[in-house]
Amino acid sequence: MGNQVIKRYFEPDIFEMVKNDLKFLIKIIITSGFEYDLQIREKYFNLYYRGNSLSKVTPKPEHNSYEISIHEKFFSETEAEKDKRFTSEPKGAYLCLNISRELLHPFFQIKHLKEFGSNIKNVNYQEEITFEQMLITDNVNRQDFIIIDRQVMDHTSNQRMDLLALKQKMGNDYQFCVVEVKLGNNPELQGDVIKQLEGYVERISKNFEDYKKCYELNFKQKKELDLYESQDKIRNLEINIVDGVSGIIVVGGYSCIAKDRIEELKQKTPDIRILPVWNMIDFSKAL
């Protein structure tokens, strides 16, 4: 058998380590209304702020430490940068820090996170990522549709899916659904997005057993880390991922441009599923 094409879950030694050390961070994530987000990768995890990767964190159980990679512009002129406990080594545009388990909480304390987040907003604002983040936060605590991962790539390709979700088929049976997120003024709506989406669906279908194993374990570990603790509809859920992969394009804003492009896409590929999300002010829906 070949190597698994995707592995976004922790090995047992790493999982036990992060389970003990990340309780404070999980509370921050939940309290923030998921403005912060944690996604499990192979041998590390990404911490996100409003859809932007704030840092890459690699647990080192053999050394009782963590390796943190953070963009120099996110770290610059913060209290964490001034703290002599945190020494960094430049690696291109990123800074690498090796810290002990005991210093993980002081490093990711809420004061530092707010400063990192402020820097991200100043230097890395991207409208489409903001829209993607709103979709994620507005769809938490749903049993019928669970956004399980973001920025998904595997060992067969370096192209990244925007979002990967689990769509409920019946009971505990779920199917993969690839979600491509585009603003209405994105030129990719003129055709490229169809090839992207079809390629992602095909990739998962061809490697279904690897994706199934990966995300059943991913979901299980997130539950055990209490990432779903505030979501009563899924915190006790057991999932079984079954065959059948779908895809959808979610288009937001810029409706004057987007409507024509959506119509062209539907003419080219009638079976393509597109969900427009317009920001129309409708007084009849006012609370």
C-alpha positions as CSV (number, residue, x, y, z in Angstrom):
1,M,0.0,0.0,0.0
2,G,1.1,3.6,-0.7
3,N,1.4,6.3,1.8
4,Q,-1.8,8.0,3.0
5,V,-2.4,11.1,0.8
6,I,-3.8,13.2,3.6
7,K,-3.2,13.1,7.3
8,R,-4.7,15.9,9.3
9,Y,-4.8,14.3,12.8
10,F,-2.2,13.9,15.6
11,E,-0.3,10.8,16.4
12,P,-1.1,9.5,20.0
13,D,2.0,11.1,21.7
14,I,1.4,14.5,20.1
15,F,-2.4,14.3,20.8
16,E,-1.8,13.6,24.5
17,M,0.6,16.5,24.7
18,V,-1.7,19.1,23.1
19,K,-4.8,17.8,25.0
20,N,-3.0,18.7,28.2
21,D,-1.5,22.0,27.1
22,L,-4.2,23.6,24.9
23,K,-7.1,23.9,27.3
24,F,-6.6,27.6,27.8
25,L,-6.4,28.2,24.0
26,I,-9.5,26.2,23.3
27,K,-11.4,28.4,25.8
28,I,-10.1,31.6,24.0
29,I,-11.2,30.2,20.7
30,I,-14.7,29.4,21.9
31,T,-15.1,32.7,23.8
32,S,-14.1,34.6,20.7
33,G,-17.0,33.2,18.8
34,F,-14.5,31.4,16.6
35,E,-12.7,34.6,15.4
36,Y,-9.8,32.4,16.4
37,D,-9.6,29.0,15.0
38,L,-7.4,25.9,15.3
39,Q,-7.0,23.4,12.5
40,I,-5.1,20.1,12.9
41,R,-2.4,19.3,10.4
42,E,0.2,16.5,10.0
43,K,2.4,16.8,13.0
44,Y,1.4,20.4,13.7
45,F,-1.6,22.8,13.9
46,N,-2.4,26.2,12.5
47,L,-3.9,28.9,14.7
48,Y,-6.0,31.3,12.6
49,Y,-7.3,34.8,13.3
50,R,-10.2,35.9,11.2
51,G,-9.2,33.4,8.5
52,N,-5.6,34.4,8.4
53,S,-2.9,31.9,9.6
54,L,-1.6,33.5,12.7
55,S,1.0,30.9,13.5
56,K,2.1,27.3,12.8
57,V,2.7,25.4,16.0
58,T,4.6,22.1,16.0
59,P,4.5,20.0,19.2
60,K,7.8,18.3,20.1
61,P,6.9,15.6,22.7
62,E,10.5,14.3,22.7
63,H,11.8,17.7,23.9
64,N,8.7,18.8,25.9
65,S,8.6,21.9,23.8
66,Y,6.8,23.7,20.9
67,E,8.2,25.2,17.8
68,I,6.2,28.3,16.7
69,S,6.5,29.9,13.3
70,I,4.9,33.4,13.0
71,H,5.2,36.1,10.3
72,E,7.6,38.8,11.3
73,K,5.0,41.5,10.6
74,F,2.5,39.8,12.9
75,F,5.1,39.6,15.7
76,S,6.7,43.0,15.3
77,E,6.3,45.6,18.1
78,T,4.3,43.4,20.4
79,E,4.8,42.6,24.1
80,A,5.7,39.1,23.1
81,E,8.6,40.4,21.0
82,K,9.9,42.4,24.0
83,D,9.6,39.4,26.4
84,K,13.1,38.0,26.9
85,R,11.6,34.5,27.5
86,F,10.8,34.3,23.8
87,T,13.8,34.3,21.6
88,S,13.3,34.1,17.8
89,E,15.3,33.0,14.8
90,P,14.5,34.5,11.4
91,K,13.6,32.1,8.6
92,G,12.8,34.2,5.5
93,A,9.7,36.3,6.3
94,Y,8.9,34.2,9.3
95,L,10.3,34.0,12.9
96,C,10.9,30.6,14.5
97,L,10.6,30.3,18.3
98,N,11.3,27.2,20.4
99,I,9.5,27.4,23.7
100,S,8.9,25.0,26.6
101,R,5.4,23.6,27.3
102,E,5.2,25.9,30.3
103,L,5.6,28.9,28.2
104,L,2.9,28.1,25.7
105,H,0.2,29.8,27.7
106,P,2.3,32.9,28.4
107,F,3.1,33.2,24.7
108,F,-0.5,32.8,23.5
109,Q,-2.1,34.8,26.3
110,I,-5.0,36.9,25.2
111,K,-3.0,40.2,25.4
112,H,-0.5,38.9,22.9
113,L,-3.2,37.4,20.7
114,K,-4.9,40.7,20.4
115,E,-1.7,42.4,19.4
116,F,-0.9,39.7,16.8
117,G,-4.5,40.1,15.5
118,S,-4.1,43.9,15.3
119,N,-1.0,43.5,13.2
120,I,-2.8,41.0,10.9
121,K,-5.6,43.5,10.3
122,N,-3.0,46.2,9.4
123,V,-0.9,44.2,7.0
124,N,-2.9,41.3,5.7
125,Y,-6.5,42.2,5.2
126,Q,-8.1,40.2,2.3
127,E,-11.8,40.7,1.6
128,E,-12.4,37.2,0.4
129,I,-10.8,35.6,3.4
130,T,-13.0,37.8,5.6
131,F,-16.1,36.6,3.7
132,E,-14.9,33.0,4.1
133,Q,-14.5,33.5,7.9
134,M,-18.0,34.9,8.2
135,L,-19.4,31.8,6.5
136,I,-17.5,29.6,9.0
137,T,-18.6,31.5,12.1
138,D,-22.2,31.8,10.9
139,N,-22.5,28.1,10.4
140,V,-21.2,26.7,13.7
141,N,-23.4,24.4,15.7
142,R,-25.1,22.8,12.7
143,Q,-25.6,19.0,12.7
144,D,-26.6,18.9,9.0
145,F,-23.6,20.7,7.7
146,I,-20.2,20.8,9.5
147,I,-17.3,22.8,8.2
148,I,-14.5,20.4,9.1
149,D,-11.4,22.1,7.6
150,R,-10.1,25.1,5.7
151,Q,-7.2,25.5,3.2
152,V,-7.1,21.8,2.4
153,M,-4.3,20.3,0.4
154,D,-2.9,16.7,0.3
155,H,0.2,15.0,-1.0
156,T,-1.2,14.7,-4.5
157,S,-1.4,18.4,-5.2
158,N,-0.5,21.8,-3.7
159,Q,-3.8,23.3,-4.8
160,R,-5.9,24.2,-1.7
161,M,-9.6,23.8,-1.3
162,D,-11.1,26.8,0.5
163,L,-13.4,24.9,2.8
164,L,-14.2,21.2,3.3
165,A,-17.5,20.3,5.0
166,L,-19.4,17.2,6.0
167,K,-23.0,17.2,4.8
168,Q,-25.4,15.0,6.7
169,K,-26.9,12.2,4.5
170,M,-28.9,10.4,7.2
171,G,-28.4,10.0,10.9
172,N,-24.7,9.7,11.6
173,D,-23.8,9.2,7.9
174,Y,-22.0,12.2,6.3
175,Q,-20.6,13.0,2.9
176,F,-17.8,15.3,1.9
177,C,-18.8,18.7,0.3
178,V,-16.1,21.0,-1.1
179,V,-17.0,24.7,-0.7
180,E,-15.2,27.2,-2.9
181,V,-15.7,30.8,-1.7
182,K,-15.6,33.6,-4.2
183,L,-16.5,37.3,-4.1
184,G,-18.7,38.4,-6.9
185,N,-15.9,40.5,-8.5
186,N,-13.4,37.6,-8.6
187,P,-12.2,37.0,-12.2
188,E,-12.1,33.2,-11.4
189,L,-15.9,33.3,-11.7
190,Q,-15.4,33.5,-15.4
191,G,-14.6,29.9,-15.7
192,D,-11.5,28.8,-13.6
193,V,-13.6,28.1,-10.6
194,I,-15.4,25.2,-12.3
195,K,-12.1,23.4,-13.1
196,Q,-11.0,24.0,-9.5
197,L,-14.1,22.6,-8.0
198,E,-14.3,19.6,-10.3
199,G,-10.6,18.8,-9.6
200,Y,-11.1,18.9,-5.9
201,V,-14.2,16.7,-6.0
202,E,-12.3,14.2,-8.2
203,R,-9.3,14.2,-5.9
204,I,-11.4,13.3,-2.8
205,S,-13.3,10.7,-4.8
206,K,-10.1,9.0,-6.0
207,N,-8.6,9.0,-2.5
208,F,-11.9,8.5,-0.6
209,E,-10.6,5.9,2.0
210,D,-7.7,8.2,3.0
211,Y,-9.9,11.2,3.3
212,K,-12.5,9.2,5.3
213,K,-9.9,7.9,7.8
214,C,-8.3,11.4,8.1
215,Y,-11.5,13.3,8.8
216,E,-13.2,10.8,11.0
217,L,-10.1,11.0,13.2
218,N,-9.8,14.7,12.8
219,F,-13.4,15.2,14.0
220,K,-12.9,12.7,16.9
221,Q,-9.8,14.5,18.1
222,K,-11.4,18.0,17.9
223,K,-14.2,16.6,20.1
224,E,-11.8,15.3,22.6
225,L,-10.0,18.7,22.6
226,D,-13.4,20.3,23.5
227,L,-13.3,22.4,20.3
228,Y,-17.0,21.6,19.9
229,E,-17.9,21.9,23.6
230,S,-20.0,25.0,23.0
231,Q,-21.9,23.4,20.1
232,D,-24.6,21.3,21.7
233,K,-25.7,19.8,18.3
234,I,-22.4,18.1,17.5
235,R,-20.3,17.8,20.7
236,N,-21.6,14.3,21.3
237,L,-21.9,13.3,17.7
238,E,-20.3,10.2,16.2
239,I,-19.8,10.5,12.5
240,N,-19.4,7.9,9.7
241,I,-18.3,9.3,6.4
242,V,-19.8,7.5,3.4
243,D,-19.1,7.6,-0.3
244,G,-20.4,10.5,-2.4
245,V,-18.6,13.8,-2.8
246,S,-20.3,17.1,-3.8
247,G,-19.1,20.6,-4.4
248,I,-20.6,24.1,-4.3
249,I,-19.5,27.6,-5.1
250,V,-20.6,30.3,-2.6
251,V,-20.6,33.7,-4.2
252,G,-20.7,36.8,-2.0
253,G,-21.4,40.5,-2.7
254,Y,-20.9,42.6,-5.9
255,S,-24.2,41.3,-7.3
256,C,-24.2,43.6,-10.3
257,I,-21.0,41.9,-11.6
258,A,-21.7,38.4,-10.1
259,K,-25.1,37.8,-11.6
260,D,-23.9,37.9,-15.2
261,R,-20.9,35.7,-14.3
262,I,-23.1,33.2,-12.5
263,E,-25.4,33.0,-15.5
264,E,-22.4,32.3,-17.7
265,L,-21.2,29.6,-15.4
266,K,-24.6,27.9,-15.4
267,Q,-24.7,28.0,-19.2
268,K,-21.3,26.3,-19.4
269,T,-21.9,23.7,-16.7
270,P,-25.7,23.4,-15.9
271,D,-25.0,20.9,-13.1
272,I,-22.7,23.2,-11.2
273,R,-24.1,24.2,-7.8
274,I,-23.8,27.9,-7.0
275,L,-25.1,29.7,-3.9
276,P,-25.3,33.5,-4.2
277,V,-25.1,35.4,-0.9
278,W,-26.3,39.0,-1.4
279,N,-26.1,41.7,1.2
280,M,-29.4,43.2,0.2
281,I,-31.1,45.4,2.8
282,D,-34.6,44.0,3.3
283,F,-36.6,45.9,5.9
284,S,-39.2,43.1,6.1
285,K,-36.5,41.0,7.8
286,A,-35.6,43.6,10.4
287,L,-35.8,42.4,14.0
